[in-house]
């Protein structure tokens, strides 16, 4: 076993310190729930009939207390909301998935999604979505979904785009904000009142790890409806991960000692090269050698002071590019806690 103690641990002072707001400061303003959401509005813009149109409203628990969602409701059947997780501990992230029901509705539609919280206090957050569902353009399949793939790999998917009602309809350009997508459009196949394109979309090896939530914008020669959106989904597995991602130490005495175990996993065998934390009260016991799974012990030893702990621990590996994984450790040091 290799032990990274106070001397052996390379400290990045202040770099990983995390501010954890006290919940009581935000209750009076009734804005504590709003602050967890980065985005509260989304426009699906112009989408085809029956296509997959989904948006994730992510929210993060910024507080020490647990956050609980009591209910999620919508003002319109054109949008179905689903919740990825009801209870969030400190620093955990969840999402409200808004699905635009393009198979059942057409034309301009909008909805208000209300997220109801009942812990640590009652609050409501309203999320707004809108979009136009056109009937003359369809996609087969209804979205490009790469599924799950390893980091550093590429994948290609094909889709057939059909426009009905005007055989002179033409796709003049395909645009995306994602530089990791490569699009190839075959020549159109035209018949009476209909035109079809076969489009190939390749995901590059350089795609960042994590969920893929991108979209393509098709530009056409239709002056009334010049653009149509198409969803790109999937997930690139991280090369290395640590669980749990949010670690709670609970409450401990000012001179107490408490430990937790972390599981660090990689796609390939690796060695843990470094552990970084700004708080010198943390020490780490790391197994040596190269393996796909490491069991690492995190130990906190109080120095007699009382405070609230909120620190990021970054684990650097021997994988190419010194791939790393991080977790957040929280807790309270207070006298008379036992």
C-alpha positions as CSV (number, residue, x, y, z in Angstrom):
1,X,0.0,0.0,0.0
2,X,1.2,3.5,-0.9
3,X,0.2,6.2,1.6
4,X,-0.2,9.8,0.5
5,X,0.1,11.7,3.8
6,X,0.6,15.4,4.6
7,X,4.1,15.4,3.2
8,X,3.7,13.0,0.3
9,X,0.5,14.7,-0.9
10,X,0.9,17.3,-3.5
11,X,-1.5,20.1,-2.5
12,X,-3.0,22.5,-4.9
13,X,-3.9,25.2,-2.4
14,X,-7.2,27.0,-2.9
15,X,-7.6,25.4,-6.4
16,X,-10.0,22.8,-5.3
17,X,-11.7,24.6,-2.4
18,X,-15.5,24.6,-2.9
19,X,-17.9,27.1,-1.4
20,X,-20.9,25.5,0.1
21,X,-23.7,28.1,0.8
22,X,-25.7,27.9,4.0
23,X,-29.3,27.2,3.1
24,X,-30.7,29.7,5.7
25,X,-29.2,32.5,3.7
26,X,-31.4,31.7,0.7
27,X,-34.7,30.8,2.2
28,X,-35.9,34.3,2.9
29,X,-35.5,35.3,-0.7
30,X,-37.4,32.1,-1.9
31,X,-34.8,31.8,-4.6
32,X,-32.8,28.8,-3.4
33,X,-34.4,26.4,-5.8
34,X,-34.0,28.7,-8.8
35,X,-30.3,28.9,-8.1
36,X,-29.8,25.2,-8.7
37,X,-30.9,25.5,-12.4
38,X,-28.5,26.9,-15.0
39,X,-31.2,26.9,-17.7
40,X,-35.0,27.3,-17.3
41,X,-36.0,28.0,-20.9
42,X,-35.6,25.9,-24.1
43,X,-36.7,26.3,-27.7
44,X,-36.8,23.1,-29.7
45,X,-37.2,25.4,-32.7
46,X,-38.5,23.6,-35.9
47,X,-38.7,19.8,-35.7
48,X,-40.1,17.1,-37.9
49,X,-43.1,15.0,-37.2
50,X,-42.3,12.0,-35.0
51,X,-38.7,12.9,-34.4
52,X,-37.1,12.6,-31.0
53,X,-37.0,16.0,-29.3
54,X,-35.7,15.9,-25.7
55,X,-34.1,18.5,-23.5
56,X,-32.5,18.0,-20.1
57,X,-32.9,20.7,-17.5
58,X,-30.0,19.9,-15.2
59,X,-30.0,21.1,-11.5
60,X,-27.4,20.7,-8.8
61,X,-27.8,20.6,-5.0
62,X,-25.7,23.6,-3.9
63,X,-26.6,23.2,-0.2
64,X,-25.6,21.1,2.8
65,X,-29.2,19.8,3.3
66,X,-30.8,17.1,1.2
67,X,-33.0,18.4,-1.6
68,X,-36.2,16.5,-2.5
69,X,-38.5,16.9,-5.4
70,X,-42.1,16.2,-4.5
71,X,-43.7,16.4,-7.9
72,X,-43.2,17.5,-11.6
73,X,-46.2,18.6,-13.7
74,X,-46.8,20.1,-17.1
75,X,-49.3,22.6,-18.5
76,X,-49.6,20.9,-21.9
77,X,-49.7,17.3,-23.1
78,X,-47.3,18.3,-25.9
79,X,-44.5,17.9,-23.4
80,X,-43.9,15.1,-21.0
81,X,-41.5,15.7,-18.0
82,X,-39.7,12.9,-16.2
83,X,-37.3,13.2,-13.3
84,X,-33.9,11.3,-13.2
85,X,-33.7,11.5,-9.4
86,X,-36.0,12.7,-6.6
87,X,-33.5,13.1,-3.7
88,X,-30.2,14.9,-4.1
89,X,-27.4,15.0,-1.5
90,X,-24.9,17.8,-1.4
91,X,-23.3,18.4,-4.8
92,X,-25.4,15.7,-6.6
93,X,-26.9,16.5,-10.0
94,X,-30.2,15.4,-11.4
95,X,-32.3,16.5,-14.4
96,X,-35.8,17.1,-15.5
97,X,-36.1,15.5,-19.0
98,X,-38.6,17.4,-21.2
99,X,-39.9,15.2,-24.1
100,X,-41.6,17.1,-26.9
101,X,-44.4,14.9,-28.1
102,X,-43.9,15.3,-31.9
103,X,-45.9,12.2,-32.8
104,X,-49.1,13.4,-31.2
105,X,-49.0,17.2,-31.8
106,X,-48.3,19.5,-34.7
107,X,-47.8,23.2,-35.2
108,X,-46.5,25.8,-32.6
109,X,-46.6,24.4,-29.1
110,X,-45.3,25.5,-25.7
111,X,-45.5,24.2,-22.1
112,X,-44.6,25.2,-18.6
113,X,-43.1,22.5,-16.4
114,X,-43.4,23.1,-12.7
115,X,-40.9,21.4,-10.4
116,X,-42.2,21.2,-6.8
117,X,-39.7,20.9,-3.9
118,X,-40.7,20.0,-0.4
119,X,-37.2,19.7,1.2
120,X,-35.4,21.5,2.7
121,X,-38.3,24.0,2.3
122,X,-41.2,24.3,-0.1
123,X,-40.5,25.9,-3.4
124,X,-41.6,25.8,-7.1
125,X,-39.4,26.3,-10.2
126,X,-41.0,26.8,-13.6
127,X,-39.3,25.6,-16.8
128,X,-40.5,26.7,-20.2
129,X,-40.3,24.8,-23.5
130,X,-41.6,25.7,-27.0
131,X,-41.2,24.6,-30.6
132,X,-42.9,24.1,-33.9
133,X,-43.7,20.6,-35.1
134,X,-44.0,20.4,-38.9
135,X,-45.8,17.6,-40.7
136,X,-43.9,17.6,-44.1
137,X,-40.5,16.5,-42.8
138,X,-39.8,13.1,-41.2
139,X,-36.6,11.3,-40.1
140,X,-36.0,7.5,-40.1
141,X,-34.8,6.7,-37.5
142,X,-36.3,9.5,-35.4
143,X,-32.9,10.4,-33.9
144,X,-29.3,9.6,-34.2
145,X,-28.3,7.7,-31.1
146,X,-24.8,6.3,-30.8
147,X,-25.6,4.4,-27.6
148,X,-22.7,4.0,-25.2
149,X,-19.1,3.9,-26.4
150,X,-15.7,3.9,-25.0
151,X,-13.6,7.1,-24.9
152,X,-11.5,7.6,-28.0
153,X,-13.7,5.6,-30.3
154,X,-15.8,6.7,-33.3
155,X,-19.2,5.6,-34.6
156,X,-21.3,6.4,-37.6
157,X,-25.1,6.4,-38.1
158,X,-27.3,6.9,-41.1
159,X,-30.7,8.5,-41.3
160,X,-33.2,9.1,-44.1
161,X,-34.8,12.5,-44.3
162,X,-38.0,12.7,-46.3
163,X,-39.9,15.8,-47.4
164,X,-43.4,15.4,-48.7
165,X,-45.4,18.0,-50.7
166,X,-42.7,19.6,-52.8
167,X,-40.2,17.5,-54.9
168,X,-38.1,20.7,-55.5
169,X,-37.3,20.9,-51.7
170,X,-33.6,20.9,-51.2
171,X,-31.2,20.8,-48.2
172,X,-28.6,23.5,-48.8
173,X,-26.5,23.1,-45.7
174,X,-26.2,21.1,-42.4
175,X,-24.9,22.9,-39.4
176,X,-23.8,22.0,-35.8
177,X,-22.0,23.7,-32.9
178,X,-20.3,20.4,-32.2
179,X,-16.9,20.1,-33.9
180,X,-16.8,16.3,-33.3
181,X,-19.5,15.5,-35.8
182,X,-18.8,14.9,-39.5
183,X,-21.8,14.9,-41.9
184,X,-22.1,13.4,-45.3
185,X,-25.2,14.0,-47.4
186,X,-25.9,11.8,-50.4
187,X,-27.6,13.2,-53.6
188,X,-31.4,13.5,-53.2
189,X,-33.9,10.9,-54.5
190,X,-36.9,12.7,-56.1
191,X,-40.3,11.5,-57.0
192,X,-43.7,13.1,-57.6
193,X,-44.3,15.4,-54.6
194,X,-41.5,13.9,-52.5
195,X,-37.7,14.1,-52.0
196,X,-35.5,12.0,-49.8
197,X,-31.9,12.3,-48.6
198,X,-29.6,9.8,-47.0
199,X,-27.4,11.4,-44.4
200,X,-24.5,9.9,-42.6
201,X,-23.3,11.4,-39.3
202,X,-19.9,10.3,-37.9
203,X,-18.9,10.9,-34.3
204,X,-15.2,11.6,-34.0
205,X,-12.7,10.0,-31.6
206,X,-12.1,13.3,-29.9
207,X,-15.6,13.6,-28.5
208,X,-15.6,14.6,-24.8
209,X,-16.5,12.0,-22.2
210,X,-20.1,12.1,-20.8
211,X,-23.6,12.4,-22.2
212,X,-24.0,13.5,-25.9
213,X,-26.7,16.0,-26.2
214,X,-26.2,17.7,-29.6
215,X,-28.4,18.6,-32.5
216,X,-28.0,19.2,-36.3
217,X,-29.7,22.1,-38.1
218,X,-30.8,21.4,-41.6
219,X,-30.9,24.5,-43.9
220,X,-33.3,24.2,-46.8
221,X,-34.5,26.3,-49.7
222,X,-38.0,26.6,-48.2
223,X,-38.5,30.4,-47.5
224,X,-41.3,29.7,-45.0
225,X,-39.6,27.0,-43.0
226,X,-35.9,27.3,-43.7
227,X,-34.6,25.2,-40.8
228,X,-35.3,21.8,-39.2
229,X,-33.6,20.4,-36.1
230,X,-32.5,16.8,-35.5
231,X,-31.3,15.3,-32.2
232,X,-28.0,13.6,-31.6
233,X,-27.7,11.4,-28.5
234,X,-25.4,8.9,-26.8
235,X,-22.8,8.6,-24.1
236,X,-19.0,8.4,-24.1
237,X,-17.9,6.3,-21.1
238,X,-15.2,8.0,-18.9
239,X,-11.8,6.5,-19.1
240,X,-11.6,6.6,-15.3
241,X,-14.3,7.2,-12.7
242,X,-14.6,7.3,-8.9
243,X,-17.6,6.3,-6.8
244,X,-19.3,7.6,-4.9
245,X,-19.0,11.0,-6.6
246,X,-20.3,12.8,-3.5
247,X,-18.9,11.6,-0.2
248,X,-20.4,12.5,3.2
249,X,-18.4,12.4,6.3
250,X,-21.4,13.3,8.5
251,X,-20.5,15.0,11.8
252,X,-17.3,14.3,13.7
253,X,-15.5,15.7,16.7
254,X,-12.9,18.4,16.2
255,X,-10.1,15.9,17.0
256,X,-11.9,12.9,15.6
257,X,-10.8,10.6,12.8
258,X,-13.1,9.3,10.2
259,X,-12.5,7.3,7.0
260,X,-14.4,6.5,3.8
261,X,-13.6,4.1,0.9
262,X,-13.6,5.1,-2.7
263,X,-13.7,2.8,-5.8
264,X,-11.7,4.0,-8.7
265,X,-12.4,2.3,-12.1
266,X,-10.7,2.5,-15.5
267,X,-11.3,1.2,-19.0
268,X,-7.8,-0.2,-18.9
269,X,-5.4,-1.2,-16.1
270,X,-3.8,1.9,-14.6
271,X,-1.8,3.2,-11.6
272,X,-2.9,6.0,-9.3
273,X,-0.1,8.5,-9.7
274,X,-1.3,11.4,-7.5
275,X,-4.1,12.5,-5.2
276,X,-4.8,16.2,-4.9
277,X,-6.7,18.0,-2.2
278,X,-6.4,21.5,-0.7
279,X,-7.1,20.4,2.9
280,X,-4.1,18.9,4.7
281,X,-6.4,17.1,7.2
282,X,-7.1,14.5,4.5
283,X,-4.8,11.6,4.0
284,X,-5.1,8.8,1.5
285,X,-4.1,5.1,1.3
286,X,-3.7,4.0,-2.2
287,X,-2.9,0.4,-3.4
288,X,0.1,0.2,-5.7
289,X,0.3,-1.5,-9.1
290,X,-1.7,-1.4,-12.3
291,X,-5.2,-2.7,-12.3
292,X,-8.7,-1.8,-13.6
293,X,-10.2,-1.3,-10.1
294,X,-8.6,0.4,-7.1
295,X,-10.0,0.5,-3.6
296,X,-8.7,3.7,-2.0
297,X,-9.2,4.9,1.6
298,X,-9.9,8.5,2.4
299,X,-9.1,9.5,6.0
300,X,-10.0,12.8,7.7
301,X,-8.2,13.7,11.0
302,X,-9.4,16.7,12.8
303,X,-7.0,19.4,14.1
304,X,-9.1,20.7,16.9
305,X,-11.0,23.3,14.9
306,X,-14.7,23.3,14.2
307,X,-15.9,24.0,10.6
308,X,-17.8,22.8,7.7
309,X,-15.9,20.6,5.2
310,X,-16.4,20.9,1.4
311,X,-13.4,19.7,-0.6
312,X,-12.7,18.3,-4.0
313,X,-10.4,15.3,-4.2
314,X,-8.8,14.7,-7.6
315,X,-7.2,11.3,-8.5
316,X,-4.6,11.4,-11.3
317,X,-3.9,8.2,-13.1
318,X,-1.3,6.8,-15.5
319,X,-3.8,6.5,-18.3
320,X,-2.8,8.5,-21.5
321,X,-3.1,12.3,-20.9
322,X,-3.0,11.7,-17.1
323,X,-6.7,11.1,-17.1
324,X,-8.2,11.9,-13.7
325,X,-11.5,11.6,-11.8
326,X,-12.8,13.7,-9.0
327,X,-15.2,13.5,-6.1
328,X,-16.5,16.0,-3.5
329,X,-16.3,15.3,0.3
330,X,-18.5,17.2,2.7
331,X,-19.1,17.0,6.4
332,X,-19.3,19.0,9.7
333,X,-16.7,19.2,12.5
334,X,-18.4,20.1,15.7
335,X,-17.9,19.6,19.4
336,X,-20.3,17.2,21.2
337,X,-21.2,15.5,17.9
338,X,-21.0,12.0,19.5
